[in-house]
Every structure is written in structure tokens, then in C-alpha cells.
């Protein structure tokens, strides 16, 4: 079986593929790489940062 062309897939198509092929590590890594490029992504490293970001987003900060 030939390997799918992950670069030609949309984010949704790749997610669907990863869900249906959970043992395909390369596809999983490609999906994780793709998620890191999503605009608006915020990295938090502590529970306090997470809480502050959540409060900001719901308008309580």
C-alpha cells in the first residue's frame, strides 16, 4: 500500500486519517506539526497561565 500524501490533505482530512489509522506515527506527527501553525494558538505552561488565559477569553480578567 502506498503512503498517502499528507501535505496535500486539509487539516480535517488529516485528522480523519489519523483517527482511522492510529498506528501511523508519521501521520500523527504531521497532524501535530500542522496544529502548531494554526493562528491564535497560545501555549501555556502552568495551571496559572491556563486560568489567566481562560479568564481573559471569557471576559472576566
Long-range contacts (C-beta under 8 A, 24 or more apart in sequence): 6-30, 11-35, 11-38
